[in-house]
Amino acid sequence: MREAWLGLATHEHLAVAALDGTLEKPRYDQSSKSLATVITDGAANVICGGQLLGRPAAFRHARAWRHQTLALTYALEAYIAALRGHAPSLAQAHRVALTRLVRATVAIVLIDLQRETQAAQRIPVA
């Protein structure tokens, strides 16, 4: 499962970086943050806001994966509209791809956290 999320996140990162190059100013640039910082901050907000830190198994991967499919289809449609001359659609495609990248990052972090939690529970405490 982790490899599937990682593959998706890799493609989303490439898409967001490519879209950054076509925008006058990246849409995440609230205080000159880098893309990596925005991804990290966004993932932390989702994990903490959803109270998933203490219960990583509560993340619903199948539901999240379906949501990715729908959102990325929408992002592709927005990108195509931008190619046809609707300039605001490019920024919309960028926002959707960035949001989906943050959510894929959350899935990866929660998988790793769940593995670590399970491993820690198997280690006998002296």
DSSP file (Angstrom, degrees, kcal/mol; ACC not computed):
  #  RESIDUE AA STRUCTURE BP1 BP2  ACC     N-H-->O    O-->H-N    N-H-->O    O-->H-N    TCO  KAPPA ALPHA  PHI   PSI    X-CA   Y-CA   Z-CA
    1    1 A M     >        0   0    0      0, 0.0     4,-2.1     0, 0.0     5,-0.2   0.000 360.0 360.0 360.0 -40.2    0.0    0.0    0.0
    2    2 A R  H  >  +     0   0    0      1,-0.2     4,-2.8     2,-0.2     5,-0.2   0.901 360.0  52.9 -62.3 -40.4    2.8    2.4    0.8
    3    3 A E  H  > S+     0   0    0      2,-0.2     4,-2.5     1,-0.2    -1,-0.2   0.868 107.3  52.0 -65.2 -35.6    4.5    1.9   -2.5
    4    4 A A  H  > S+     0   0    0      2,-0.2     4,-2.2     1,-0.2    -1,-0.2   0.934 112.8  44.5 -64.6 -45.6    1.2    2.8   -4.3
    5    5 A W  H  X S+     0   0    0     -4,-2.1     4,-3.0     2,-0.2    -2,-0.2   0.901 113.2  51.6 -64.1 -40.7    0.8    6.0   -2.3
    6    6 A L  H  X S+     0   0    0     -4,-2.8     4,-2.3     2,-0.2    -2,-0.2   0.912 109.4  49.6 -64.8 -41.7    4.5    6.8   -2.8
    7    7 A G  H  X S+     0   0    0     -4,-2.5     4,-1.9     2,-0.2    -1,-0.2   0.925 113.5  46.2 -61.2 -44.5    4.2    6.3   -6.6
    8    8 A L  H  X S+     0   0    0     -4,-2.2     4,-2.6     1,-0.2    -2,-0.2   0.930 112.0  50.6 -63.6 -45.6    1.2    8.6   -6.7
    9    9 A A  H  X S+     0   0    0     -4,-3.0     4,-2.7     1,-0.2    -1,-0.2   0.876 107.7  54.3 -61.6 -37.4    2.8   11.2   -4.5
   10   10 A T  H  X S+     0   0    0     -4,-2.3     4,-2.1     2,-0.2    -1,-0.2   0.935 111.1  44.5 -61.6 -46.4    5.9   11.2   -6.8
   11   11 A H  H  X S+     0   0    0     -4,-1.9     4,-2.2     1,-0.2    -2,-0.2   0.893 113.5  50.6 -65.9 -39.4    3.7   11.9   -9.9
   12   12 A E  H  X S+     0   0    0     -4,-2.6     4,-2.8     2,-0.2     5,-0.2   0.898 108.5  52.3 -65.3 -39.3    1.7   14.5   -8.1
   13   13 A H  H  X S+     0   0    0     -4,-2.7     4,-2.6     1,-0.2    -2,-0.2   0.920 109.8  48.8 -62.2 -43.2    4.9   16.2   -6.9
   14   14 A L  H  X S+     0   0    0     -4,-2.1     4,-2.4     2,-0.2    -1,-0.2   0.904 112.2  49.1 -62.8 -40.9    6.2   16.3  -10.5
   15   15 A A  H  X S+     0   0    0     -4,-2.2     4,-2.7     2,-0.2    -2,-0.2   0.927 112.3  47.2 -64.6 -45.0    2.9   17.8  -11.7
   16   16 A V  H  X S+     0   0    0     -4,-2.8     4,-2.3     1,-0.2    -2,-0.2   0.922 113.0  48.9 -63.6 -43.2    2.8   20.4   -9.0
   17   17 A A  H  X S+     0   0    0     -4,-2.6     4,-1.3    -5,-0.2    -1,-0.2   0.904 112.6  48.2 -63.4 -40.6    6.4   21.4   -9.7
   18   18 A A  H  X S+     0   0    0     -4,-2.4     4,-0.5     1,-0.2     3,-0.2   0.913 111.7  49.2 -66.1 -42.2    5.7   21.6  -13.5
   19   19 A L  H >X S+     0   0    0     -4,-2.7     3,-1.2     1,-0.2     4,-1.1   0.856 103.5  61.7 -65.5 -33.9    2.6   23.7  -12.9
   20   20 A D  H >< S+     0   0    0     -4,-2.3     3,-0.7     1,-0.3    -1,-0.2   0.901  99.6  56.1 -54.9 -40.5    4.7   26.0  -10.6
   21   21 A G  H 3< S+     0   0    0     -4,-1.3    -1,-0.3    -3,-0.2    -2,-0.2   0.688 107.4  48.0 -68.1 -17.7    6.8   26.7  -13.6
   22   22 A T  H << S+     0   0    0     -3,-1.2     2,-0.3    -4,-0.5    -1,-0.2   0.594  96.9  83.2 -98.7 -12.9    3.8   27.9  -15.6
   23   23 A L  S << S-     0   0    0     -4,-1.1     0, 0.0    -3,-0.7     0, 0.0  -0.661  76.9-133.7 -91.1 146.7    2.3   30.2  -13.0
   24   24 A E  S    S+     0   0    0      1,-0.3    -1,-0.1    -2,-0.3    -4,-0.0   0.910  98.0   7.5 -61.0 -40.5    3.5   33.7  -12.5
   25   25 A K  S    S-     0   0    0     -3,-0.0    -1,-0.3     0, 0.0    -4,-0.0  -0.983  91.6-106.6-143.3 127.5    3.6   33.1   -8.7
   26   26 A P    >   -     0   0    0      0, 0.0     3,-1.4     0, 0.0    -6,-0.1  -0.262  26.2-131.3 -55.1 140.6    3.1   29.7   -7.1
   27   27 A R  T 3  S+     0   0    0      1,-0.3    64,-0.0    64,-0.1    -7,-0.0   0.667 104.1  57.6 -71.0 -17.3   -0.3   29.6   -5.3
   28   28 A Y  T 3  S+     0   0    0      1,-0.1     2,-2.2     5,-0.1     3,-0.3   0.468  73.6 114.1 -90.1  -0.4    1.2   28.3   -2.1
   29   29 A D    <   +     0   0    0     -3,-1.4    -1,-0.1     1,-0.2     5,-0.1  -0.456  25.4 140.9 -76.5  79.0    3.5   31.2   -1.8
   30   30 A Q  S    S-     0   0    0     -2,-2.2    -1,-0.2     1,-0.1    -2,-0.0   0.805  88.4  -0.1 -89.4 -32.8    2.0   32.8    1.4
   31   31 A S  S    S-     0   0    0     -3,-0.3    -1,-0.1     2,-0.0    -2,-0.1  -0.191 117.2 -78.6-149.4  48.6    5.3   33.8    2.9
   32   32 A S  S    S+     0   0    0      1,-0.2     2,-0.1     0, 0.0    -3,-0.1   0.832  76.6 166.0  57.1  36.7    7.9   32.6    0.4
   33   33 A K        -     0   0    0     -5,-0.3    -1,-0.2     1,-0.1     2,-0.2  -0.470  35.1-118.5 -77.3 153.8    7.6   29.0    1.6
   34   34 A S     >  -     0   0    0     -2,-0.1     4,-2.2     1,-0.1     5,-0.2  -0.481  24.8-110.1 -84.4 163.2    9.1   26.2   -0.4
   35   35 A L  H  > S+     0   0    0      1,-0.2     4,-2.4     2,-0.2     5,-0.2   0.901 119.6  54.6 -59.5 -41.7    7.0   23.5   -1.9
   36   36 A A  H  > S+     0   0    0      1,-0.2     4,-2.4     2,-0.2    -1,-0.2   0.895 108.3  48.9 -60.9 -40.3    8.5   21.0    0.6
   37   37 A T  H  > S+     0   0    0      2,-0.2     4,-3.0     1,-0.2     5,-0.3   0.903 110.4  50.6 -65.9 -41.1    7.6   23.2    3.5
   38   38 A V  H  X S+     0   0    0     -4,-2.2     4,-2.6     2,-0.2    -2,-0.2   0.907 111.3  48.5 -63.9 -41.8    4.0   23.6    2.3
   39   39 A I  H  X S+     0   0    0     -4,-2.4     4,-2.6     2,-0.2     5,-0.2   0.941 114.4  45.8 -63.1 -47.6    3.7   19.8    1.9
   40   40 A T  H  X S+     0   0    0     -4,-2.4     4,-2.4     2,-0.2    -2,-0.2   0.930 115.6  45.4 -62.6 -47.5    5.1   19.1    5.4
   41   41 A D  H  X S+     0   0    0     -4,-3.0     4,-2.2     1,-0.2    -1,-0.2   0.904 113.9  49.7 -63.5 -41.9    3.0   21.8    7.0
   42   42 A G  H  X S+     0   0    0     -4,-2.6     4,-2.1    -5,-0.3    -2,-0.2   0.910 111.3  48.4 -64.1 -42.7   -0.2   20.7    5.2
   43   43 A A  H  X S+     0   0    0     -4,-2.6     4,-2.7     1,-0.2     5,-0.2   0.911 110.8  51.0 -64.4 -42.1    0.4   17.1    6.1
   44   44 A A  H  X S+     0   0    0     -4,-2.4     4,-2.8     1,-0.2     5,-0.4   0.903 109.4  51.2 -62.0 -40.5    0.9   18.0    9.8
   45   45 A N  H  X S+     0   0    0     -4,-2.2     4,-2.7     2,-0.2     5,-0.3   0.911 112.3  45.7 -63.1 -42.7   -2.3   20.0    9.8
   46   46 A V  H  X S+     0   0    0     -4,-2.1     4,-2.0     2,-0.2     6,-0.2   0.932 115.9  45.6 -66.5 -45.5   -4.3   17.1    8.3
   47   47 A I  H  <>S+     0   0    0     -4,-2.7     5,-2.8     2,-0.2     6,-0.7   0.934 121.6  36.4 -65.3 -46.9   -2.8   14.6   10.7
   48   48 A C  H ><5S+     0   0    0     -4,-2.8     3,-1.2    -5,-0.2    -2,-0.2   0.907 117.5  51.1 -74.0 -41.5   -3.1   16.7   13.8
   49   49 A G  H 3<5S+     0   0    0     -4,-2.7    -2,-0.2    -5,-0.4    -1,-0.2   0.847 113.3  45.6 -64.5 -33.6   -6.4   18.3   12.8
   50   50 A G  T 3<5S-     0   0    0     -4,-2.0    -1,-0.3    -5,-0.3    -2,-0.2   0.384 109.4-126.0 -88.3   4.1   -7.9   14.9   12.1
   51   51 A Q  T < 5 +     0   0    0     -3,-1.2    -3,-0.2     1,-0.1     3,-0.2   0.870  66.9 137.1  52.7  41.4   -6.5   13.6   15.4
   52   52 A L    > < +     0   0    0     -5,-2.8     3,-0.5    -6,-0.2     6,-0.2   0.551  42.0  86.4 -93.1  -9.3   -4.8   10.7   13.5
   53   53 A L  T 3  S+     0   0    0     -6,-0.7    -1,-0.2     1,-0.2    -5,-0.1   0.911  97.7  37.1 -59.3 -43.4   -1.5   10.9   15.3
   54   54 A G  T 3  S+     0   0    0      1,-0.2    -1,-0.2    -3,-0.2    -2,-0.1   0.539 129.1  34.1 -86.3  -6.8   -2.6    8.6   18.0
   55   55 A R    X   +     0   0    0     -3,-0.5     3,-2.1    -4,-0.1    -1,-0.2  -0.434  61.4 162.2-145.7  66.3   -4.7    6.4   15.8
   56   56 A P  G >  S+     0   0    0      0, 0.0     3,-1.4     0, 0.0    58,-0.1   0.755  73.3  67.9 -61.7 -24.1   -3.1    6.1   12.3
   57   57 A A  G 3  S+     0   0    0      1,-0.3    -5,-0.0    -3,-0.1    54,-0.0   0.632  83.9  74.4 -71.1 -11.1   -5.1    3.0   11.5
   58   58 A A  G <   +     0   0    0     -3,-2.1     2,-0.3    -6,-0.2    -1,-0.3   0.639  69.7 105.5 -76.1 -13.2   -8.2    5.2   11.5
   59   59 A F  S <  S-     0   0    0     -3,-1.4     2,-1.1    -4,-0.2     0, 0.0  -0.537  71.3-138.2 -69.3 127.7   -7.2    6.6    8.1
   60   60 A R     >  -     0   0    0     -2,-0.3     4,-2.4     1,-0.2     5,-0.2  -0.745  22.4-178.1 -94.0  95.7   -9.4    5.1    5.4
   61   61 A H  H  > S+     0   0    0     -2,-1.1     4,-2.7     1,-0.2     5,-0.2   0.885  79.1  51.9 -63.8 -42.7   -7.0    4.3    2.5
   62   62 A A  H  > S+     0   0    0      1,-0.2     4,-2.0     2,-0.2    -1,-0.2   0.923 113.2  44.9 -63.0 -43.6   -9.7    3.0    0.1
   63   63 A R  H  > S+     0   0    0      1,-0.2     4,-2.2     2,-0.2    -1,-0.2   0.914 114.2  49.5 -64.5 -43.2  -11.9    6.1    0.6
   64   64 A A  H  X S+     0   0    0     -4,-2.4     4,-2.1     1,-0.2    -2,-0.2   0.882 108.9  52.5 -64.4 -38.5   -8.8    8.4    0.2
   65   65 A W  H  X S+     0   0    0     -4,-2.7     4,-2.0     2,-0.2    -1,-0.2   0.909 109.3  49.1 -65.0 -41.9   -7.7    6.6   -2.9
   66   66 A R  H  X S+     0   0    0     -4,-2.0     4,-2.1     1,-0.2    -1,-0.2   0.899 110.1  52.0 -62.2 -40.5  -11.2    7.1   -4.5
   67   67 A H  H  X S+     0   0    0     -4,-2.2     4,-2.6     1,-0.2     5,-0.2   0.884 106.2  54.3 -63.8 -38.1  -11.1   10.7   -3.6
   68   68 A Q  H  X S+     0   0    0     -4,-2.1     4,-2.9     2,-0.2     5,-0.3   0.932 107.1  51.4 -59.0 -46.5   -7.7   11.0   -5.3
   69   69 A T  H  X S+     0   0    0     -4,-2.0     4,-1.8     1,-0.2    -2,-0.2   0.932 112.9  43.8 -58.9 -48.3   -9.1    9.6   -8.5
   70   70 A L  H  X S+     0   0    0     -4,-2.1     4,-2.0     1,-0.2    -1,-0.2   0.932 116.1  46.7 -63.7 -46.2  -12.0   12.1   -8.5
   71   71 A A  H  X S+     0   0    0     -4,-2.6     4,-2.4     1,-0.2    -2,-0.2   0.897 112.0  49.4 -66.4 -40.5   -9.9   15.1   -7.6
   72   72 A L  H  X S+     0   0    0     -4,-2.9     4,-2.3     2,-0.2    -1,-0.2   0.835 108.2  54.2 -70.4 -30.5   -7.1   14.3  -10.1
   73   73 A T  H  X S+     0   0    0     -4,-1.8     4,-2.2    -5,-0.3    -1,-0.2   0.918 110.1  47.8 -63.9 -42.6   -9.7   13.9  -12.9
   74   74 A Y  H  X S+     0   0    0     -4,-2.0     4,-2.4     2,-0.2    -2,-0.2   0.907 110.0  52.1 -62.8 -42.6  -11.0   17.3  -12.0
   75   75 A A  H  X S+     0   0    0     -4,-2.4     4,-2.4     1,-0.2    -2,-0.2   0.899 108.8  50.7 -62.0 -40.5   -7.4   18.7  -12.0
   76   76 A L  H  X S+     0   0    0     -4,-2.3     4,-2.5     2,-0.2    -1,-0.2   0.915 109.9  49.8 -63.6 -43.0   -6.9   17.2  -15.5
   77   77 A E  H  X S+     0   0    0     -4,-2.2     4,-2.2     1,-0.2    -2,-0.2   0.900 111.1  49.7 -62.4 -40.4  -10.1   18.8  -16.7
   78   78 A A  H  X S+     0   0    0     -4,-2.4     4,-2.0     2,-0.2    -2,-0.2   0.898 110.1  50.8 -64.8 -40.0   -9.0   22.2  -15.3
   79   79 A Y  H  X S+     0   0    0     -4,-2.4     4,-2.1     2,-0.2    -2,-0.2   0.913 109.5  49.9 -64.2 -42.5   -5.6   21.8  -16.9
   80   80 A I  H  X S+     0   0    0     -4,-2.5     4,-1.3     1,-0.2    -1,-0.2   0.907 109.2  52.0 -62.8 -41.4   -7.2   21.1  -20.3
   81   81 A A  H  <>S+     0   0    0     -4,-2.2     5,-2.3     1,-0.2    -1,-0.2   0.885 108.1  52.5 -60.4 -38.3   -9.4   24.2  -19.8
   82   82 A A  H ><5S+     0   0    0     -4,-2.0     3,-1.7     1,-0.2    -2,-0.2   0.895 105.4  53.8 -65.2 -39.6   -6.3   26.2  -19.1
   83   83 A L  H 3<5S+     0   0    0     -4,-2.1    -1,-0.2     1,-0.3    -2,-0.2   0.800 104.6  56.5 -63.6 -27.5   -4.7   24.9  -22.4
   84   84 A R  T 3<5S-     0   0    0     -4,-1.3    -1,-0.3    -5,-0.2    -2,-0.2   0.380 133.5 -88.3 -86.9   4.7   -7.8   26.2  -24.2
   85   85 A G  T < 5S+     0   0    0     -3,-1.7     2,-1.4     1,-0.2    -3,-0.2   0.427  87.4 128.3 110.3  -1.0   -7.3   29.7  -22.8
   86   86 A H    > < -     0   0    0     -5,-2.3     3,-1.6     1,-0.2     4,-0.5  -0.686  37.3-171.7 -89.7  89.3   -9.1   29.8  -19.5
   87   87 A A  T >> S+     0   0    0     -2,-1.4     3,-1.5     1,-0.3     4,-0.8   0.818  75.9  60.0 -55.0 -41.9   -6.2   31.1  -17.4
   88   88 A P  H 3> S+     0   0    0      0, 0.0     4,-1.7     0, 0.0    -1,-0.3   0.771  93.9  68.4 -61.4 -22.0   -7.8   30.7  -13.9
   89   89 A S  H <> S+     0   0    0     -3,-1.6     4,-2.6     1,-0.2    -2,-0.2   0.801  90.8  60.5 -67.4 -28.0   -8.1   27.0  -14.6
   90   90 A L  H <> S+     0   0    0     -3,-1.5     4,-2.1    -4,-0.5    -1,-0.2   0.931 105.9  46.2 -64.6 -44.5   -4.3   26.6  -14.4
   91   91 A A  H  X S+     0   0    0     -4,-0.8     4,-2.5     2,-0.2    -1,-0.2   0.877 112.0  52.4 -64.3 -37.1   -4.2   27.8  -10.8
   92   92 A Q  H  X S+     0   0    0     -4,-1.7     4,-2.4     2,-0.2    -2,-0.2   0.923 108.4  49.5 -65.5 -43.4   -7.2   25.6  -10.0
   93   93 A A  H  X S+     0   0    0     -4,-2.6     4,-2.5     1,-0.2    -2,-0.2   0.900 111.3  51.1 -59.7 -40.6   -5.4   22.5  -11.4
   94   94 A H  H  X S+     0   0    0     -4,-2.1     4,-2.6     2,-0.2    -2,-0.2   0.930 110.1  48.2 -62.6 -47.1   -2.3   23.5   -9.4
   95   95 A R  H  X S+     0   0    0     -4,-2.5     4,-2.5     2,-0.2    -2,-0.2   0.911 112.8  48.0 -61.8 -43.2   -4.3   23.8   -6.1
   96   96 A V  H  X S+     0   0    0     -4,-2.4     4,-2.5     2,-0.2    -1,-0.2   0.939 113.3  47.0 -64.6 -46.6   -6.1   20.5   -6.6
   97   97 A A  H  X S+     0   0    0     -4,-2.5     4,-2.1     1,-0.2    -2,-0.2   0.898 113.0  49.5 -63.0 -40.1   -2.8   18.7   -7.4
   98   98 A L  H  X S+     0   0    0     -4,-2.6     4,-2.2     2,-0.2    -1,-0.2   0.915 111.1  49.2 -65.4 -42.5   -1.1   20.3   -4.4
   99   99 A T  H  X S+     0   0    0     -4,-2.5     4,-2.1     1,-0.2    -2,-0.2   0.912 112.1  48.4 -62.5 -42.6   -3.9   19.3   -2.1
  100  100 A R  H  X S+     0   0    0     -4,-2.5     4,-2.3     2,-0.2    -1,-0.2   0.862 108.7  54.4 -66.8 -35.4   -3.9   15.7   -3.4
  101  101 A L  H  X S+     0   0    0     -4,-2.1     4,-2.2     2,-0.2    -2,-0.2   0.913 107.9  49.6 -63.2 -42.7   -0.1   15.6   -2.9
  102  102 A V  H  X S+     0   0    0     -4,-2.2     4,-2.2     1,-0.2    -2,-0.2   0.924 111.4  49.3 -61.6 -43.7   -0.5   16.6    0.7
  103  103 A R  H  X S+     0   0    0     -4,-2.1     4,-2.1     1,-0.2    -2,-0.2   0.875 110.0  50.4 -66.2 -37.1   -3.1   13.9    1.2
  104  104 A A  H  X S+     0   0    0     -4,-2.3     4,-2.0     2,-0.2    -1,-0.2   0.891 109.5  51.9 -65.9 -38.0   -0.9   11.3   -0.4
  105  105 A T  H  X S+     0   0    0     -4,-2.2     4,-2.6     2,-0.2    -2,-0.2   0.900 107.4  52.9 -63.1 -40.9    1.9   12.4    1.9
  106  106 A V  H  X S+     0   0    0     -4,-2.2     4,-2.7     1,-0.2     5,-0.2   0.928 107.2  51.7 -59.1 -46.1   -0.4   12.0    4.9
  107  107 A A  H  X S+     0   0    0     -4,-2.1     4,-2.1     1,-0.2    -1,-0.2   0.913 111.0  47.6 -58.4 -43.7   -1.2    8.4    3.8
  108  108 A I  H  X S+     0   0    0     -4,-2.0     4,-2.4     2,-0.2    -1,-0.2   0.933 112.3  48.7 -64.2 -46.3    2.5    7.6    3.6
  109  109 A V  H  X S+     0   0    0     -4,-2.6     4,-2.7     1,-0.2    -2,-0.2   0.911 112.1  49.1 -60.8 -42.9    3.2    9.1    7.0
  110  110 A L  H  X S+     0   0    0     -4,-2.7     4,-2.3     2,-0.2    -1,-0.2   0.853 109.1  52.1 -69.4 -33.7    0.3    7.3    8.6
  111  111 A I  H  X S+     0   0    0     -4,-2.1     4,-2.2    -5,-0.2    -1,-0.2   0.943 113.2  45.1 -63.1 -46.8    1.4    3.9    7.1
  112  112 A D  H  X S+     0   0    0     -4,-2.4     4,-2.5     1,-0.2    -2,-0.2   0.906 113.2  50.3 -63.0 -42.0    4.9    4.4    8.5
  113  113 A L  H  X S+     0   0    0     -4,-2.7     4,-2.5     1,-0.2    -1,-0.2   0.897 109.7  50.4 -64.3 -40.6    3.5    5.5   11.9
  114  114 A Q  H  X S+     0   0    0     -4,-2.3     4,-2.5     2,-0.2    -1,-0.2   0.909 110.5  49.9 -64.1 -42.0    1.3    2.5   12.1
  115  115 A R  H  X S+     0   0    0     -4,-2.2     4,-2.6     2,-0.2    -2,-0.2   0.928 111.9  47.9 -61.1 -45.3    4.2    0.2   11.3
  116  116 A E  H  X S+     0   0    0     -4,-2.5     4,-2.4     2,-0.2    -2,-0.2   0.900 111.5  50.4 -63.4 -40.8    6.3    1.9   14.0
  117  117 A T  H  X S+     0   0    0     -4,-2.5     4,-1.7     2,-0.2    -1,-0.2   0.918 112.0  47.1 -63.4 -44.1    3.5    1.6   16.5
  118  118 A Q  H  X S+     0   0    0     -4,-2.5     4,-1.0     1,-0.2    -2,-0.2   0.897 112.6  49.5 -65.1 -40.4    3.0   -2.1   15.8
  119  119 A A  H >X S+     0   0    0     -4,-2.6     4,-0.9     1,-0.2     3,-0.5   0.898 109.5  51.7 -65.9 -39.3    6.7   -2.8   16.0
  120  120 A A  H 3< S+     0   0    0     -4,-2.4     3,-0.4     1,-0.2    -1,-0.2   0.844 105.7  55.3 -66.3 -33.1    7.0   -0.9   19.3
  121  121 A Q  H 3< S+     0   0    0     -4,-1.7    -1,-0.2     1,-0.2    -2,-0.2   0.749 105.9  52.4 -71.4 -22.9    4.1   -3.0   20.7
  122  122 A R  H << S+     0   0    0     -4,-1.0    -1,-0.2    -3,-0.5    -2,-0.2   0.679  88.9  91.3 -85.6 -18.0    6.0   -6.2   19.8
  123  123 A I  S  < S-     0   0    0     -4,-0.9     2,-0.2    -3,-0.4    -4,-0.0  -0.671  81.4-127.4 -80.6 120.7    9.2   -5.1   21.6
  124  124 A P        -     0   0    0      0, 0.0     2,-0.5     0, 0.0    -2,-0.1  -0.471  19.2-134.1 -68.6 136.9    9.2   -6.3   25.2
  125  125 A V              0   0    0     -2,-0.2     0, 0.0     1,-0.1     0, 0.0  -0.791 360.0 360.0 -93.8 131.1    9.8   -3.5   27.7
  126  126 A A              0   0    0     -2,-0.5    -1,-0.1     0, 0.0     0, 0.0   0.464 360.0 360.0 -80.3 360.0   12.3   -4.4   30.4
